Amino acid sequence: MREQGLILRNDDRGDLTTQLCPPLVITREECDRTVEILAASFDELGKKRGSVATKHARG
């Protein structure tokens, strides 16, 4: 995700939470791009782990 310009972090409390840290001012296009990067990254991770691919809601 970082290579695609999305910086996030995992929660340090020991749970499986990933945190997004967007800027205070963000455009709709930047939000859409964030969702695209997340969806593609999670799909790729699922393929590597042998999970079934899922369809993402887009609207």
Protein Blocks (a to p, Z undefined) as FASTA:
>chain_A
ZZnopacdddfehpacdcddddfbdcfklmmmmmmmmmmmmmmmmmmnopacdddddZZ
